[in-house]
Amino acid sequence: MSHSKDYKLSKQEQEKLSVLKYQGQSLHKLNNQTDDILSDLESSISQSEKILERYGKNSDKVIVRQSYLNISEKMPTLRSWDKILLEAEENIDGPALMTDVLSLDEIQLIEQKISFLHGDFDAIHRLDKLDWAICGVAGVLAALVDVFLIQMPKHPEFLGGKASEGGPLANWIREKVNHAFSPEEIKRLERENWVPYDPAHSANLSQKVDGLGPGTHRFQSLGHDPILGFIFGVKDILMGTFTAIDKNGNLVVQRVDITDPSIIGMSIFEAMGRVFGHLKSDIATPRGLPVPLMPIFQFLQFGELGKQGYTVGKVTRIMYRSGYDFRHFLAMSIAPLLIEVLVRLGYFAKRMHEGYKFTDAIPVNLPLSEQQPKLHTMLFSAHLIATAANAGKVAIGQNPLMINYPQWLAFFRYAIPQLKWVLLDKKNERFQYVQRRIDADWQVIDRDLEATWNLVAMKPVFLI
């Protein structure tokens, strides 16, 4: 809306501006006519007083008989917008400009107010010192937990490197999971939850799966993935198939002989229950379950990692055999979970201290509630600190087993929406914020106009 540069108006805005220009011109003309009438009235009053004085009459003592004339008790006829617009376009001398409606001082004042609202919006979403402190404390604590307590899984030599005793927290969680089921319970779960996607080798398969063996078959079978299993595992049960990825990154799908007749005719919900039961039977075994979604990395047959020049897919297989499994995933998840808890609690406590309502301070996005970009920015910042620390740990140790997989997932979980907020959503949200403030001012004006309209249109006017 700057007067110093052209402001392109939409068709509707141009039409409204034309009507405002015509109404402004009409009001100016009416004011001039009113001034002329008042001037004539004053002149008539002055002449009347002179005549009264000529005949010896005192105008102050003249008794005037009062008569009341009811001008109108009927609501004035309202015209359609099309008629108002047509009348305006026929009577204005050219396309309406912003300066036809507002003076340069008024335009400058409006620009200053919009600039102030922009600053007000930025201040609401800008992190202050305490916010940054919350992010820093959470990120640093998560990094310390990752470096000193999780470290990496206990393993022998990996890619020519030294053996590791693992992190104390990672080892403790692994022991807890290992003792969650007794050997007898594991055998019972295996009997009760047989699945067609559990071959440990290719001997009885119609099509060979390269690399399939007792040490990697759960990593190669997509039905054993804690997430993908509820898609591919269910599909394999219902269709009697085995879906796997060979060591060369090829997807292999084949039918297998059904040894458990109970799965024939099984519903999708029963199949999901069977998948869950089979996952339970494998979680505490020596090899365990793979890290969620990590088996699909076997498709990445590129790169030259380590002295042997292994591909990414090959390295992930070796990582799984070296103890980088679902139990280690649970241990690694403590670092990003710590950030979630500390940042959200800090955000909630700070908001309550600042006087926000409980519902506005809750550190989650409730249905139909406004988004909380400041909270997202704080979570992104804290995860960025912890992820950067993990990247440094991996770079120094030169060991992929040090990668905190859940921490990187959390980082990208917030990095993508944060990027979208900065590039797209922030501009739109700021516009909506300014528009809401302007609309609130319009509501006050509308109430005043309605009161004036009722005063003029609904009440009779009396003349003395």
GUPA-684955 format. One record per residue (C-alpha): z, y, x. Coordinates in steps of 0.001 Angstrom, whole numbers, padded with zeros to 6 digits, always signed. Layout:
BEGIN
ZYX/...
This chain:
BEGIN
+000000+000000+000000/-000301+002257+002979/-002062+005588+002580/-003082+005426+006220/-005442+002523+005660/-007491+001057+002824/-005662-001245+000471/-007916-003737-001312/-006963-004099-004968/-007693-007020-007241/-009631-006473-010457/-006447-006547-012568/-004681-004126-010216/-007662-001759-010311/-007701-001859-014124/-003986-001064-014304/-004443+001760-011812/-007280+003211-013922/-005084+003190-017032/-002240+004825-015119/-004606+007495-013800/-005915+008300-017290/-002434+008340-018794/-001265+010597-015982/-004140+012985-016651/-003408+012863-020402/+000277+013536-019809/-000581+016469-017520/-002899+017875-020187/-000240+017386-022877/+002326+019177-020718/-000033+022122-020326/-000594+022231-024085/+003150+022053-024682/+003699+024916-022265/+001091+027015-024131/+002713+026225-027493/+006157+027124-026198/+004781+030347-024750/+003178+031245-028102/+006404+030332-029883/+008450+032584-027604/+005992+035412-028220/+006218+034911-032001/+010009+034912-031886/+009988+038130-029847/+007620+039844-032332/+009727+038654-035255/+012870+040136-033729/+011100+043496-033261/+010007+043529-036905/+013559+042788-038058/+014904+045587-035879/+012313+048032-037339/+013669+047347-040814/+017281+047583-039697/+017997+043869-039935/+020214+041991-037478/+018582+038693-036596/+021990+037136-035913/+023022+037625-039545/+019844+036447-041188/+020482+033434-043366/+017755+030857-042935/+017304+028327-045680/+017158+024936-044071/+014585+022385-045151/+014236+018911-043711/+010876+017310-043300/+010700+013603-042616/+007771+013327-040247/+007618+009574-039797/+009553+006428-040552/+006695+004090-039684/+006137+002292-036366/+003140+003826-034566/+000104+001571-034350/-000087-000326-031072/-003505-000727-029498/-004759-003717-027544/-005011-003612-023774/-008810-003820-023968/-008979-000673-026074/-006579+001183-023780/-008600+000113-020717/-011919+001096-022348/-010586+004552-023256/-009300+005037-019706/-012555+004013-018024/-014547+006308-020310/-012422+009352-019545/-011637+009170-015827/-014003+010789-013386/-014228+007839-010954/-012490+004731-009558/-008759+005242-009512/-006988+005465-006170/-003336+004960-005362/-003058+008637-004518/-004178+009482-008070/-000952+007976-009368/+001496+008542-006528/+001934+011322-004037/+001854+010639-000319/+005621+011117-000152/+006133+008598-002950/+003843+006082-001235/+005742+006519+002017/+009049+006042+000189/+007774+002801-001372/+006613+001526+001998/+010019+002263+003460/+011736+000351+000656/+009447-002679+001106/+010080-002569+004855/+013818-002494+004137/+013494-005519+001817/+011574-007374+004528/+014390-006663+006958/+016935-007744+004358/+015077-011061+003903/+014875-011642+007662/+018595-010902+008012/+019427-013504+005355/+017513-016218+007204/+018269-015135+010776/+020841-017194+012656/+023857-015220+013825/+026094-015982+016803/+028271-018425+014873/+025220-020277+013550/+023879-020661+017079/+027312-021818+018230/+027322-024555+015580/+023844-025666+016658/+024768-025624+020332/+028002-027567+019943/+026357-030220+017758/+023328-030584+020027/+025345-030770+023243/+027846-033280+021839/+025002-035494+020621/+023372-035270+024058/+026638-036250+025779/+027071-039223+023462/+023500-040310+024209/+023823-039922+027978/+027298-041379+028558/+028057-043685+025611/+024711-045056+024499/+022678-044970+027714/+020394-047984+027199/+020727-051666+026153/+022205-054123+028606/+019271-055771+030368/+018097-057375+033630/+015420-055685+035722/+012921-053714+033635/+009430-052850+034964/+010677-053347+038495/+013752-051164+037993/+017432-051981+038397/+019408-053983+035862/+021740-052107+033504/+025108-052918+031979/+024267-050740+028986/+026277-047997+027360/+029824-048743+026116/+029070-047595+022578/+025777-049502+022451/+027464-052666+023727/+030357-052312+021257/+028016-051989+018272/+025959-054950+019500/+029105-057085+019677/+030173-056002+016186/+026799-056970+014739/+026726-060262+016647/+030072-061254+015125/+029155-060097+011626/+027757-063567+010820/+028953-066922+012087/+026411-069496+013325/+026975-071479+010120/+026246-068399+007968/+023074-067679+009924/+021827-071237+009403/+022620-071053+005682/+020751-067737+005344/+017765-069227+007196/+017654-072231+004825/+018006-070120+001697/+015528-067459+002777/+012537-069281+004211/+009454-067058+004473/+005815-067796+005375/+005680-065068+008010/+008168-066696+010432/+006053-068941+012753/+007453-068799+016305/+004168-069911+017912/+000542-070578+017083/+000633-074390+017208/+000492-074925+013436/-001612-071881+012601/-005283-071985+011681/-005886-068883+013802/-004191-068270+017130/-002082-065130+017535/-002208-064170+021214/+001231-063590+022716/+003120-065165+019802/+006243-066918+021078/+009949-067411+020358/+010838-064239+022279/+008395-061909+020502/+007428-063466+017144/+009740-061151+015177/+008289-058147+016961/+004733-059285+016242/+005370-060298+012613/+005305-057196+010413/+007469-058941+007841/+010409-058730+010260/+010258-054931+010533/+013328-053492+008686/+011040-051044+006853/+007535-052511+006933/+009003-055885+005981/+009472-054703+002410/+005718-054094+002273/+004051-056751+004449/+006839-059299+004070/+006732-059082+000282/+002937-059312+000400/+003092-062401+002637/+005577-064123+000313/+003571-063438-002833/+000239-064422-001226/+001410-067157+001126/+000137-065404+004231/+001283-064455+007728/+000539-060921+008931/+000949-060330+012654/-000225-058175+015556/-001348-060014+018670/-000618-058808+022186/-004034-057156+022367/-003316-054908+019379/-005360-056872+016824/-004137-057370+013262/-004253-061047+012281/-003814-062133+008645/-004017-065833+007703/-002816-068253+005071/-000023-070689+005945/+001329-073896+004422/+004177-073282+001981/+007168-075469+002836/+009491-073898+000254/+008103-074353-003282/+010634-071851-004645/+008504-068927-003480/+005555-070021-005644/+005376-067722-008668/+008123-065489-007274/+008302-061948-008727/+008037-058879-006530/+011762-058181-006905/+012662-061754-005983/+010367-061439-002961/+012161-058249-001897/+015476-060095-002166/+014048-062930-000071/+012900-060447+002608/+016357-058844+002700/+018059-062223+003018/+015749-063260+005851/+016392-060000+007708/+020141-060701+007458/+019627-064127+008982/+017841-062643+012021/+019829-059488+012779/+022555-061235+014817/+020323-063706+016660/+019757-063317+020442/+016442-061472+020011/+017382-059754+016774/+015160-057582+014630/+012730-054980+015991/+013382-051252+015817/+011959-049918+012496/+008228-049077+012707/+008127-049816+016426/+005944-052967+016058/+002976-050783+015051/+003068-049291+018580/+001374-052535+019638/-001846-051015+018306/-001629-048402+021093/-003565-050266+023759/-003905-047395+026206/-001979-045789+029059/-000905-046982+032484/+002889-047155+032618/+004917-048480+035495/+003663-050005+038729/+001775-052677+036801/-000130-050114+034707/+000981-051500+031350/-000355-050050+028091/+001992-048473+025526/+001692-051582+023355/+002620-053867+026241/+005620-051756+027211/+007006-051828+023657/+006852-055642+023685/+008743-055700+026990/+011272-053200+025641/+011967-055474+022658/+012493-058486+024931/+014853-056335+027042/+017253-055669+024151/+015667-052606+022569/+016156-054013+019062/+017667-053045+015725/+021229-053298+017051/+020436-050763+019743/+018711-048656+017105/+022010-048487+015192/+023786-047331+018342/+021148-044701+019125/+021379-043386+015547/+024926-042151+016161/+023651-039151+018178/+021369-037670+015479/+023889-038628+012798/+026538-036638+014670/+024272-033588+014557/+023708-033996+010817/+027435-034176+010114/+028555-031331+012422/+025803-028874+011478/+026079-029480+007739/+029882-029240+007778/+029728-026072+009882/+027131-024552+007561/+029225-025415+004492/+032477-024016+005940/+030785-020812+007069/+029130-020237+003697/+032390-020781+001831/+034144-018338+004200/+031424-015766+003499/+032158-015945-000230/+029265-018053-001501/+029720-020230-004564/+030397-023913-003953/+026975-024930-005285/+025285-022389-002993/+027255-023593+000032/+026523-027309-000352/+024521-028255+002767/+021886-030303+000920/+018899-029335-001189/+019900-030058-004768/+017209-030672-007426/+015822-027437-008906/+017803-025397-006373/+016428-022960-003820/+015503-024255-000393/+017848-023522+002529/+015616-022538+005450/+018584-021347+007521/+020150-024816+007320/+016838-026401+008288/+016520-024029+011231/+020029-024917+012395/+019335-028657+012132/+016021-028269+013939/+017661-026255+016735/+020468-028781+017239/+018058-031731+017258/+015837-029828+019683/+018742-029527+022136/+019603-033224+021906/+015943-034300+022111/+015339-032122+025168/+018382-033689+026835/+017058-037163+026058/+013650-036239+027465/+015364-035090+030657/+017343-038330+030832/+014165-040411+030522/+012328-038268+033084/+015144-038658+035633/+015775-042341+034998/+012066-043287+034735/+013024-045960+032193/+011574-046168+028644/+014708-048006+027523/+016503-044636+027750/+014378-043192+024947/+016548-042374+021946/+014072-043393+019256/+016106-042196+016222/+016703-038831+017911/+012964-038288+018395/+012332-039305+014781/+014921-036765+013615/+013369-034079+015806/+009890-034574+014341/+011450-034859+010886/+012569-031220+011215/+009916-029909+013612/+007009-030374+011182/+008686-028584+008205/+009987-025913+010600/+006477-025256+011862/+005219-025111+008281/+008015-022658+007399/+007220-020347+010295/+003444-020373+009805/+003132-020566+006001/+006246-020728+003846/+008189-017852+005403/+005513-015301+004509/+005300-016568+000934/+009082-016757+000524/+009449-013202+001833/+006823-012012-000657/+008654-013795-003496/+011971-012272-002385/+010533-008734-002397/+008827-009384-005730/+012097-010547-007313/+013848-007375-006161/+011021-005219-007522/+011042-007154-010802/+014769-006493-011114/+014065-002747-010844/+011320-003082-013453/+013772-004723-015855/+015947-001608-015682/+012896+000591-016334/+011806-001658-019204/+015228-001331-020847/+015049+002453-020563/+011533+002503-021999/+012580+000247-024861/+015498+002517-025681/+013191+005569-025641/+010615+003791-027783/+013217+002826-030370/+014497+006400-030427/+011031+007855-031044/+009374+005182-033162/+012179+003770-035263/+014054+006923-036298/+012738+009731-038547/+012181+013145-036965/+013533+016129-038881/+012305+019686-038544/+014466+022649-039539/
